[in-house]
Amino acid sequence: MTILLEKLKPAAAKRIGSFLNEVLSSYRERIHSIYITGTAITEDFHEERSDVNSIVMLKEMDLKFLEMLAPLGKKYGKHKVAAPLIMTPDYVRTSLDVFPIEFLNFKYIHSTVYGDDIFRDIEINRMDLRHQCERELKTKLIWLRQGYLSSLGDRKVLAESFARSITGYIPLFRGIITLLGKQPPVGQSDVISSLSGSAGINADIFAKVLAMKHIKSKPAIEELNTIFEDYYNATEKLGKIVDEIKE
């Protein structure tokens, strides 16, 4: 069985190919499947900044595999190959109710490069998804308050904090869009646009923070204070929308 990298961005395929060949040459018989997830298969992939993320699905958990894998981190990490997530089919089956947002995103955004596709047919319980979305939004409100205070008014710290945070919002937005009866897009900007239409809110602030991440801008502190207020209020509004979703 060969490794299928055709759906990846060429730069991502070049980076991850050697890593996967090395993994399979050592442990092929115990591997159920391998997947590439995240931006490496989307238009959001940036050759210089983006990591290549993967999931290795073992037939059964094997700590010896982790021992074999660990030394490869230094070798491939410098090429922006992230440490893979390690799972088993049984772990997926028993964790869908605990991590519905994460598995929903794996379902929508993955490329099976080796073995059988276990993510294609997984089913996410709607109320499990609603509960995690509600929990994540409340957590983000706490994070925004504490992050703003801990920045101590430092413009650079605050700007970088906002820029990092938007990455964690995108999977959550896909969960909310799904709850609202739509299939979420793959691209990050498209996700924000879809969220605006599905939830009936002005999502411009999320687009603005995403743009800050891409261009690495550091606005003046006065503008950052406004961004904080808009970011917080939009997050709070989403929390109220999710809270009103019933079975």
N, C-alpha and C positions, 0 to 999 in steps of 0.2 A: 504494500500500500504506500503510495507516494504522498508527499506533502503538497497541498494545493494552496498556492499563494497568489493566484491570479486576481483575486478580488481586493487584495491589499494595494495601497499606494506603493509604487515601485521602490521608493526609498525605504519604506517600512519593510517590504518583502526582502530587500537586500540585507537589512540589519538582522532580522529575526531568523532568516533561513538557516544560517550556520548554527545558531543556538538550538533550533528545533532538531536539526540533524544530529547534533551532539547528544541531545536528550534521548532521542529515539534509538540511537546506536547503542545506548547503555541500558535502556529500560523498555524497549518496544513492547515486549510481551505483557507488561503489567499496566500499560496505558490504554484506557478506553477510548479517549478522543482528546483533541487539542483544538482550541478556539482562539482566534484573535478578536479582541473587543476594542471599543473606544474609537478614537479619531483615526487610527491607522486604516480604517475602512470607510472614512467619511471625508467630505470636502474640508473639514476643519483641521486636517492633519497639516502640521508645519514641520518641514524637514529639519529645521534647526532646534525647535523648542519641544516638539511633541515626543513623548515616550511611546514605545510600542508595548501594548498591554496584551497579556495572554492568560488563558486558563488551561491548565493541564488536568484532565479528568482521569484519575487512576481507577482501576477496577475495584481496588480496595485500598484503604489508607496504608501507606508503607513509609515509615520514618526513615528507612534506609534510602529511599528516593530523595528525601529532603537533604540527607547528608551528602548524597551525590551531587545534588543541585546547588547547594550553598556556595561551593568554591567558584561556580561559574558566574556568580553575581559580579565580582570585580572585573572579570574578563569582558562581560557583555554590558555591564551597567554603564561603562564609559561610552558605549555606542547608543545609549538611551533605550536599551532593552530593559524594561521593568521586570522585577521579580514576578513570576507568574503566580496567579492564585491556584491553589491546589485543592481539588474537590474530588468527591466520589459520587456516583449516581445516587447512592443512598442518602448522602448528605444533601444533595439537591432536593430529593423527594421530601425529606423531613424538615427542610428549611424554607420552603416557599411561603409559609405563613409568618415566618420571623423576618425575612428580608424581601418582601414583595417588590419594593422599588428596585432593588439591585437586580433581582431576577427578571423583572419586567424589562429593564434596560438591556440585560444580556439577551433576552428573547428578541428584542427589536434590533439590536446592534451587535452582531457577531458574524464571524465567518468561520465555518468549520474547515480546518486545514488538514485534519487527520481524524479518521474514525467516523463513527455515527453521530448524528446531530441530536443531542439530548435536549437542547434548549428550544428547538422549533415548536414542539407540541406541549410545552409546560403550560399549565393553567394557573392564573393568579386569582385568588379569591378577592372579590371587590371590597369587602369590608376589612380584610386584612390590609389591603392597599390603603384604604381610607384612614385606618388607624395609624399606619406608619407615616402617611403624609401629614396628618395632624401633629403627630409627635415631632416629626422633623421640623415643621414650621415653628412650633413652640420653642424648640431647641435653637433654631436660627435667631429667633427674637432675643433669646438670652445671649447668644454669641454676639449679636450686633451691639447690644448694650454694653457688654463687658469689653468687647474689642474696642469700642469707641473710647471707653474710659481708660483702658490700659494703654492706648496710644499716646496719652498725655499731651494731646494736641500736636503730635509730631506728624507733619504733612506726609513725609515719605512712608512712615509706618502705616498710617491710615490708608493711603492710596494702595499700597501693596496688599494690605489686609482685604480691602474690598475686591481687588483684582483676583486674589486667590479664591475668595469665597464663591464667586459666580460659578466656578467649575462644579461645586457641590449642589448648586441650585438646579442645574440643567436636568439631571436624572429625576429630581423631585418634580420638576415641571412636567416631565413626560408622564409621571404617575398621576398628577392632577388632571392633565389633559385626558388621560385614559378614563379617570373617574367621571369626567364630564361627557363621556360618550364618544370621544374622537380618538382616532389613531394618531399618535404623536409623530412628527417628522424626525428625521435623523439629524440634520444639521442644527447647530446650536442657535443660530439666528432665526431659523425657521421655527424652532421650538418656542422661542420667545414670542414670535408673531402669532403662532397657533394658540399659545396660552392667552394672549390678549383677546383673541376672538372667542375662544371657548369659555373663558371665565368672565368676559365682559369688563375687563379692567384695562387701565392704561399701563402697559408694561414697558414704557420707554426707559424707565430707570434701569431695568435689567439689561436692556440693550446698551445703555450708556456704560454700565459697569463692565459688560462683556467687551466693549470697545476699548475701555481702559486697560483691560487685561492684554488685548492683542497689541496695542501700540505702546504699552508700558508708560502711560502718561501719569503725571503727578500734579493734578490741579492745585490751585491755591487753597489754603485752609478754609476760606469762606465758602468756596464751591464744594469742598469736601463735606462741610457741615450740612449743606443743602442736600448733597447726595445721600448722606447718612439719614436725614429725615425722610427723604423720598423712598429710600431703600427699606427703611423700617416700616413706614406706613404701607407700602405695597405688600410687604411680607405679612403684615398684620391683616390686611384685607384678604389675602389668599387664605389665611388661617380661618377667617370667619366663613369664607365660601366653602371650604372643606368641612368645617364643623356642621354646616347646614345640610351636607349630603347625607341622605338616609338610604336605607336598603330599597 
